[in-house]
Amino acid sequence: MAPRHRSRRRNDQGKDGQEGPRAYHERLYFRRRRQEVIGIIAKRYAKALVELSEEKKIVDKVRADLNSFMGAIESQPRVQKLFVSPAFAPDDKKAVIQELSTRLKLQKETQRFIEYLAESGRIRYVREVHQAFEELLAERQNRASVKLTTAVPVAPADLAGIKKKLEKITGRDVEIDAQVDPAVIGGATARIGSVIYDGTIKNQLDKMRERFMK
């Protein structure tokens, strides 16, 4: 009788066909790498817009325009899908941008910039470009934009205390964008530029999972 050979579980497969350690870490690597590339692209476009708005002395107006535009598309999932879908031509996306620009009364410079994102195939990264614009502008104006995410709303008095501490740490004027996300499972996350301070229980659980998967 021929000897029986037990099949070895593939290195990229865990129990019951679930994702194994190798596949898990490869997926994390490629996700991080993709975000790095997107970040580089976003900063390049954001820098051009910052310099243009400073040259024309319309920084505050352009900043307000971008905030209005982002607020408009965040409330319209169909527009978001159109921007990221390769099925729609740049002209289709520009038509939507022109409609929104007219309704929001955007500066012509802001509208032209967003249209250029569509023409160059980068409109799908408009959220990242907006974030990079805010970060670059804050750096030039000695401000620190902080995105604070907590499981429950923060009381105004506590928010003022957090703002004071962050200003002491950064040495800059701090603007806090407070958001609520029950998924953080206790604690809070604070993002200052590309640095994230994560004190949530969820983050601790994720780190434990990574250690166990190694």
C-alpha positions as a Markdown table, in Angstrom:
| # | Residue | x | y | z |
|---|---|---|---|---|
| 1 | Met | 0.0 | 0.0 | 0.0 |
| 2 | Ala | 1.4 | 3.4 | -1.0 |
| 3 | Pro | 2.2 | 5.7 | 2.0 |
| 4 | Arg | -0.4 | 8.3 | 2.7 |
| 5 | His | 0.7 | 11.9 | 2.5 |
| 6 | Arg | -1.0 | 14.5 | 4.7 |
| 7 | Ser | -1.7 | 17.7 | 2.8 |
| 8 | Arg | 0.0 | 20.6 | 4.3 |
| 9 | Arg | -2.0 | 23.7 | 4.9 |
| 10 | Arg | -0.9 | 26.5 | 2.7 |
| 11 | Asn | 1.0 | 29.3 | 4.4 |
| 12 | Asp | -1.6 | 31.8 | 3.2 |
| 13 | Gln | -4.5 | 29.9 | 4.5 |
| 14 | Gly | -5.7 | 29.5 | 8.1 |
| 15 | Lys | -8.2 | 27.1 | 9.7 |
| 16 | Asp | -11.4 | 26.4 | 7.9 |
| 17 | Gly | -10.1 | 28.1 | 4.7 |
| 18 | Gln | -9.8 | 31.5 | 6.5 |
| 19 | Glu | -7.1 | 34.0 | 5.7 |
| 20 | Gly | -3.7 | 32.9 | 7.0 |
| 21 | Pro | -0.9 | 35.0 | 8.5 |
| 22 | Arg | 1.0 | 35.5 | 5.2 |
| 23 | Ala | -2.1 | 36.6 | 3.2 |
| 24 | Tyr | -3.2 | 38.9 | 6.1 |
| 25 | His | 0.2 | 40.7 | 6.2 |
| 26 | Glu | 0.5 | 40.9 | 2.5 |
| 27 | Arg | -3.0 | 42.5 | 2.3 |
| 28 | Leu | -2.0 | 45.0 | 5.0 |
| 29 | Tyr | 1.3 | 45.8 | 3.1 |
| 30 | Phe | -0.4 | 46.5 | -0.2 |
| 31 | Arg | -3.1 | 48.6 | 1.4 |
| 32 | Arg | -0.5 | 50.8 | 3.2 |
| 33 | Arg | 1.5 | 51.0 | 0.0 |
| 34 | Arg | -1.5 | 52.1 | -2.0 |
| 35 | Gln | -2.3 | 54.8 | 0.6 |
| 36 | Glu | 1.2 | 56.1 | 0.5 |
| 37 | Val | 1.1 | 56.5 | -3.3 |
| 38 | Ile | -2.3 | 58.2 | -3.1 |
| 39 | Gly | -0.9 | 60.5 | -0.4 |
| 40 | Ile | 2.0 | 61.5 | -2.7 |
| 41 | Ile | -0.4 | 62.3 | -5.5 |
| 42 | Ala | -2.7 | 64.2 | -3.3 |
| 43 | Lys | 0.1 | 66.4 | -1.9 |
| 44 | Arg | 1.3 | 67.3 | -5.3 |
| 45 | Tyr | -2.1 | 68.6 | -6.4 |
| 46 | Ala | -2.8 | 70.2 | -3.1 |
| 47 | Lys | 0.5 | 72.1 | -3.1 |
| 48 | Ala | -0.3 | 73.5 | -6.6 |
| 49 | Leu | -3.7 | 74.8 | -5.3 |
| 50 | Val | -2.2 | 76.3 | -2.1 |
| 51 | Glu | 0.4 | 78.2 | -4.2 |
| 52 | Leu | -2.3 | 79.4 | -6.7 |
| 53 | Ser | -4.6 | 80.6 | -4.0 |
| 54 | Glu | -1.8 | 82.4 | -2.2 |
| 55 | Glu | -0.7 | 84.0 | -5.4 |
| 56 | Lys | -4.2 | 85.3 | -6.1 |
| 57 | Lys | -4.8 | 86.1 | -2.4 |
| 58 | Ile | -8.0 | 84.0 | -2.2 |
| 59 | Val | -6.8 | 81.4 | 0.3 |
| 60 | Asp | -9.8 | 81.7 | 2.6 |
| 61 | Lys | -12.3 | 81.7 | -0.3 |
| 62 | Val | -10.7 | 78.6 | -1.9 |
| 63 | Arg | -10.7 | 76.8 | 1.5 |
| 64 | Ala | -14.4 | 77.6 | 2.0 |
| 65 | Asp | -15.1 | 76.4 | -1.5 |
| 66 | Leu | -13.4 | 73.1 | -0.9 |
| 67 | Asn | -15.3 | 72.6 | 2.3 |
| 68 | Ser | -18.6 | 73.4 | 0.6 |
| 69 | Phe | -17.8 | 71.1 | -2.3 |
| 70 | Met | -16.8 | 68.2 | 0.0 |
| 71 | Gly | -19.9 | 68.7 | 2.1 |
| 72 | Ala | -22.0 | 68.5 | -1.0 |
| 73 | Ile | -20.6 | 65.3 | -2.4 |
| 74 | Glu | -20.5 | 63.6 | 1.0 |
| 75 | Ser | -24.2 | 63.9 | 1.2 |
| 76 | Gln | -24.6 | 62.4 | -2.3 |
| 77 | Pro | -23.5 | 58.8 | -2.6 |
| 78 | Arg | -24.4 | 58.7 | -6.3 |
| 79 | Val | -21.9 | 61.6 | -7.0 |
| 80 | Gln | -19.2 | 59.7 | -5.1 |
| 81 | Lys | -19.8 | 56.6 | -7.1 |
| 82 | Leu | -19.6 | 58.6 | -10.4 |
| 83 | Phe | -16.3 | 60.1 | -9.4 |
| 84 | Val | -14.6 | 56.8 | -8.7 |
| 85 | Ser | -16.2 | 54.8 | -11.5 |
| 86 | Pro | -14.1 | 54.3 | -14.7 |
| 87 | Ala | -17.4 | 53.8 | -16.6 |
| 88 | Phe | -18.0 | 57.5 | -16.7 |
| 89 | Ala | -15.9 | 59.8 | -18.9 |
| 90 | Pro | -14.1 | 62.9 | -17.6 |
| 91 | Asp | -16.7 | 65.1 | -19.4 |
| 92 | Asp | -19.5 | 63.4 | -17.5 |
| 93 | Lys | -17.7 | 64.1 | -14.2 |
| 94 | Lys | -17.0 | 67.7 | -15.3 |
| 95 | Ala | -20.6 | 68.3 | -16.0 |
| 96 | Val | -21.5 | 67.3 | -12.4 |
| 97 | Ile | -18.7 | 69.5 | -11.1 |
| 98 | Gln | -20.0 | 72.5 | -13.1 |
| 99 | Glu | -23.5 | 71.9 | -11.8 |
| 100 | Leu | -22.3 | 71.8 | -8.2 |
| 101 | Ser | -19.9 | 74.8 | -8.7 |
| 102 | Thr | -22.8 | 76.9 | -10.0 |
| 103 | Arg | -25.1 | 75.9 | -7.1 |
| 104 | Leu | -22.4 | 76.4 | -4.5 |
| 105 | Lys | -21.1 | 79.6 | -6.2 |
| 106 | Leu | -17.5 | 78.5 | -6.2 |
| 107 | Gln | -14.6 | 80.7 | -7.2 |
| 108 | Lys | -13.6 | 80.1 | -10.8 |
| 109 | Glu | -10.2 | 79.0 | -9.7 |
| 110 | Thr | -11.6 | 76.4 | -7.4 |
| 111 | Gln | -14.0 | 75.1 | -10.1 |
| 112 | Arg | -11.2 | 74.9 | -12.6 |
| 113 | Phe | -8.9 | 73.0 | -10.2 |
| 114 | Ile | -11.6 | 70.4 | -9.5 |
| 115 | Glu | -12.4 | 70.1 | -13.2 |
| 116 | Tyr | -8.7 | 69.5 | -13.8 |
| 117 | Leu | -8.8 | 66.6 | -11.2 |
| 118 | Ala | -11.5 | 65.1 | -13.4 |
| 119 | Glu | -9.5 | 65.6 | -16.6 |
| 120 | Ser | -6.4 | 64.0 | -15.2 |
| 121 | Gly | -8.3 | 61.0 | -13.7 |
| 122 | Arg | -7.6 | 62.1 | -10.1 |
| 123 | Ile | -11.1 | 63.2 | -9.1 |
| 124 | Arg | -11.4 | 59.9 | -7.2 |
| 125 | Tyr | -8.8 | 61.3 | -4.8 |
| 126 | Val | -10.6 | 64.6 | -4.2 |
| 127 | Arg | -11.1 | 63.7 | -0.5 |
| 128 | Glu | -7.3 | 63.0 | -0.1 |
| 129 | Val | -6.5 | 66.2 | -2.0 |
| 130 | His | -8.7 | 68.2 | 0.3 |
| 131 | Gln | -7.1 | 66.7 | 3.4 |
| 132 | Ala | -3.6 | 67.4 | 2.0 |
| 133 | Phe | -4.7 | 71.0 | 1.2 |
| 134 | Glu | -5.8 | 71.6 | 4.8 |
| 135 | Glu | -2.6 | 70.1 | 6.1 |
| 136 | Leu | -0.3 | 72.2 | 3.9 |
| 137 | Leu | -2.3 | 75.3 | 4.6 |
| 138 | Ala | -2.2 | 74.7 | 8.3 |
| 139 | Glu | 1.5 | 74.2 | 8.3 |
| 140 | Arg | 2.0 | 77.5 | 6.4 |
| 141 | Gln | -0.3 | 79.4 | 8.8 |
| 142 | Asn | 1.2 | 77.7 | 11.9 |
| 143 | Arg | -2.1 | 76.0 | 12.6 |
| 144 | Ala | -2.7 | 72.3 | 13.5 |
| 145 | Ser | -5.9 | 70.7 | 12.2 |
| 146 | Val | -6.9 | 67.9 | 14.5 |
| 147 | Lys | -9.5 | 65.3 | 13.7 |
| 148 | Leu | -10.7 | 64.0 | 17.1 |
| 149 | Thr | -12.9 | 60.8 | 17.0 |
| 150 | Thr | -14.6 | 59.5 | 20.1 |
| 151 | Ala | -17.3 | 56.9 | 20.8 |
| 152 | Val | -19.6 | 59.5 | 22.4 |
| 153 | Pro | -19.9 | 63.3 | 22.0 |
| 154 | Val | -17.3 | 65.3 | 24.0 |
| 155 | Ala | -18.6 | 68.1 | 26.2 |
| 156 | Pro | -17.6 | 71.7 | 25.2 |
| 157 | Ala | -15.6 | 72.1 | 28.5 |
| 158 | Asp | -13.7 | 68.9 | 27.8 |
| 159 | Leu | -13.1 | 69.9 | 24.2 |
| 160 | Ala | -11.6 | 73.2 | 25.3 |
| 161 | Gly | -9.3 | 71.3 | 27.7 |
| 162 | Ile | -8.2 | 69.0 | 24.9 |
| 163 | Lys | -7.6 | 72.0 | 22.6 |
| 164 | Lys | -5.4 | 73.7 | 25.2 |
| 165 | Lys | -3.3 | 70.6 | 25.7 |
| 166 | Leu | -2.8 | 70.0 | 22.0 |
| 167 | Glu | -1.8 | 73.6 | 21.5 |
| 168 | Lys | 0.8 | 73.2 | 24.2 |
| 169 | Ile | 2.1 | 70.0 | 22.6 |
| 170 | Thr | 2.2 | 71.3 | 19.0 |
| 171 | Gly | 3.1 | 74.9 | 19.7 |
| 172 | Arg | 0.4 | 75.9 | 17.2 |
| 173 | Asp | -3.1 | 77.2 | 17.1 |
| 174 | Val | -5.3 | 74.1 | 17.1 |
| 175 | Glu | -8.6 | 73.6 | 15.1 |
| 176 | Ile | -10.5 | 70.5 | 16.3 |
| 177 | Asp | -12.9 | 68.6 | 14.0 |
| 178 | Ala | -14.8 | 66.5 | 16.5 |
| 179 | Gln | -16.5 | 63.4 | 15.2 |
| 180 | Val | -18.4 | 60.6 | 16.8 |
| 181 | Asp | -17.9 | 56.9 | 15.8 |
| 182 | Pro | -19.2 | 54.1 | 18.1 |
| 183 | Ala | -16.8 | 51.8 | 16.3 |
| 184 | Val | -13.8 | 53.2 | 18.3 |
| 185 | Ile | -15.0 | 51.1 | 21.3 |
| 186 | Gly | -14.0 | 53.5 | 24.0 |
| 187 | Gly | -11.1 | 56.0 | 24.2 |
| 188 | Ala | -10.4 | 58.4 | 21.4 |
| 189 | Thr | -8.2 | 58.8 | 18.3 |
| 190 | Ala | -6.6 | 62.1 | 17.4 |
| 191 | Arg | -5.1 | 62.7 | 13.9 |
| 192 | Ile | -2.7 | 65.6 | 13.5 |
| 193 | Gly | -1.5 | 65.6 | 9.9 |
| 194 | Ser | -0.3 | 62.2 | 9.1 |
| 195 | Val | 0.2 | 61.2 | 12.7 |
| 196 | Ile | -2.5 | 59.3 | 14.5 |
| 197 | Tyr | -2.7 | 58.9 | 18.3 |
| 198 | Asp | -4.9 | 56.0 | 19.0 |
| 199 | Gly | -6.0 | 55.2 | 22.5 |
| 200 | Thr | -9.0 | 53.1 | 21.8 |
| 201 | Ile | -9.8 | 49.6 | 23.0 |
| 202 | Lys | -10.3 | 48.6 | 19.3 |
| 203 | Asn | -6.8 | 49.5 | 18.5 |
| 204 | Gln | -5.5 | 47.4 | 21.3 |
| 205 | Leu | -7.5 | 44.4 | 20.1 |
| 206 | Asp | -6.2 | 44.9 | 16.6 |
| 207 | Lys | -2.6 | 44.9 | 17.8 |
| 208 | Met | -3.3 | 41.7 | 19.8 |
| 209 | Arg | -4.7 | 40.1 | 16.6 |
| 210 | Glu | -1.6 | 41.0 | 14.6 |
| 211 | Arg | 0.6 | 39.5 | 17.3 |
| 212 | Phe | -1.4 | 36.2 | 17.3 |
| 213 | Met | -1.4 | 36.1 | 13.5 |
| 214 | Lys | 2.4 | 36.2 | 13.3 |
